């Protein structure tokens, strides 16, 4: 399998539970070696999708293929090559960390001769070695999450499904997991399918994201592609000596200083920063010209790309029928 | 790998996992130890000792009237005994026999309730479903983890019971009178089938409920046929001899096979995950 080969492919994948639509017409490609973010609110269909992709749940209709296998008919063969971190760690309190990994190693078919070393390595890697013979019932939430993650990696899976991988971890633990995901993807060539609520985490780690809403895939692509499709424009922050005059501020005025209807400037008195959403980057020089012409003293200009959070909430608002507000979700300075 | 062949390493891993959990579960382990201790050691021991000191004299008419209700072969057997010996043999050899059906049933169903419904309740099943084990391997491992302890408890209980009744009733009987052929068949043929019935019933019940308590309470109904057996025996309708135990065992194994067939057909991870 080489990079960019399609590893996961679904077409019109649908799953109903009675009258409830969990996943509807999901069409998706995930390529080898990429970290794919799967976003959406609770109940959006993310976990159901992971279950469908691993063959532990059958589809109502549509097709699905993972690593060239049909998850439902080739489930055991597929699951030997995938690892899943479930949303809840799904660990038994009455087993020790060592027992948990050893038993799951046998279930995943890890070679007998290699199992003991592999378990010890993972316990060391996830900082659990000194508690390896303690019952999991006495573990903190972070330790449970680390153990569950170690379990998902026991058999060196080619595709790793992570459902909220940093839930319950402290900042240091989060950073370690982020580093691990990056390492698994870059050096290990693993494909990561990551469900998360954490938009900053997704922006940091994921090349492409899919956004689920009520069982439907509402957006798919890189952050830039999503931002472009939502036509959010360009966000500009300008540090000034004082608040610009009304001619620049009022987009409705016929004054020659008006730039465009999108250039309604906002003002943050604390940082002396004016913010603006412009339709294209070509509008930037016009706005600067207007500010200079109005006598403003400019100390700095920063162009900000829309964050995943901006895109996510814009998607959410558009689905809820809320009109776009430019920088409505872009931070406290606006 | 042949997809129809069981991967026994995986089956053993599932069974080892569940057995380790059972070993550390007080609410499952305590009844498995205490109930046999009470039913198979303390109570029969007391009866054996009392048998030697009991004065049957005033109750002899009651006993004789009771024995007239018993089947002919049993009456013929009792002719060789004194009143005290008759009392001891009737209670310890015949009346206690159904306990060795209740015991494996209860043990198997108690462990299976924890292993199937309990696991759903503790939310520990999902990770197991994501492993490469097949549905059949998963179910076989879980069933073995309940069936093997049930058989072990029955065998250990039988050895203890044999020692206790022979020692405690030595003064009355004056010889080793237990076990007889019927008991050997009961322990090796009928009791494992009874364990299978308790287990199979619990697997089916667990697929419909989500908590250990619900499963255990519903599954407890499986002992009803044994209660009927006890009543039938006291009423003189049933005589526990080798032929009866062999026949009852055959019937139970057939019922077990039917339940097992149904359980294998219904135990689907897609069904289980949909209920989690």
Interface residues (C-beta under 8 A of the other chain):
Chain A: X17 X51 X54 X56 X57 X58 X75 X76 X77 X79 X80 X82 X84 X86 X88 X89 X90 X91 X92 X93 X94 X95 X99 X103 X104 X106 X107 X108 X109 X135 X148 X151
Chain B: X3 X7 X9 X10 X12 X13 X14 X16 X17 X20 X21 X24 X25 X122 X123 X124 X125 X126 X127 X128 X129 X130 X131 X132 X133 X134 X269 X270 X273 X274
